[in-house]
Amino acid sequence: MIRAVLDRAATGLPDRLAARAATLVHGVAENRARERRHDGARWRQARLLWPSFTKGQR
């Protein structure tokens, strides 16, 4: 039988992945809203252009 054991370092992985997904979703949603409003500022906001690489600043 196969048994898997998670070490303590791997237990935070689902939380980190969920946080990253939430960041991406928020960036895409805000970008779409600004696109509908024809807001040119969306091209000058790093958190909207590269949501995966910013440090979660809003």
C-alpha positions as CSV (number, residue, x, y, z in Angstrom):
1,M,0.0,0.0,0.0
2,I,1.2,3.5,-0.7
3,R,1.2,6.1,2.0
4,A,2.0,9.8,1.8
5,V,3.3,11.9,4.6
6,L,3.3,15.7,4.4
7,D,6.0,17.6,6.1
8,R,5.2,20.8,7.9
9,A,6.6,23.0,5.2
10,A,4.1,21.6,2.6
11,T,1.0,22.3,4.7
12,G,1.0,26.0,3.8
13,L,1.0,25.4,0.1
14,P,-2.8,25.3,-0.4
15,D,-3.1,28.6,1.4
16,R,-0.4,30.2,-0.7
17,L,-2.0,28.9,-3.9
18,A,-5.4,30.2,-2.9
19,A,-3.9,33.6,-2.0
20,R,-2.2,33.8,-5.4
21,A,-5.4,32.8,-7.2
22,A,-7.3,35.5,-5.4
23,T,-4.7,38.1,-6.4
24,L,-5.0,37.1,-10.0
25,V,-8.8,37.1,-9.9
26,H,-8.9,40.6,-8.3
27,G,-6.5,41.9,-10.9
28,V,-8.4,40.5,-13.8
29,A,-11.8,41.7,-12.4
30,E,-10.5,45.3,-11.9
31,N,-8.8,45.4,-15.3
32,R,-12.1,44.4,-17.0
33,A,-14.1,47.0,-15.0
34,R,-11.6,49.7,-16.0
35,E,-11.7,48.5,-19.6
36,R,-15.5,48.9,-19.7
37,R,-15.1,52.4,-18.4
38,H,-12.3,53.1,-20.9
39,D,-10.0,54.1,-18.1
40,G,-6.5,54.6,-19.5
41,A,-5.0,54.4,-16.0
42,R,-5.1,50.7,-16.0
43,W,-2.0,50.6,-18.3
44,R,-0.1,52.6,-15.6
45,Q,-0.8,50.3,-12.7
46,A,1.7,47.6,-12.1
47,R,-0.7,45.5,-10.0
48,L,-3.1,45.3,-12.9
49,L,-0.5,44.6,-15.6
50,W,1.4,42.0,-13.6
51,P,-0.8,40.8,-10.7
52,S,1.4,37.7,-10.1
53,F,4.5,39.8,-9.5
54,T,3.3,42.6,-7.3
55,K,3.3,42.2,-3.5
56,G,-0.5,42.4,-3.0
57,Q,-0.7,46.2,-2.8
58,R,-4.1,47.5,-3.5
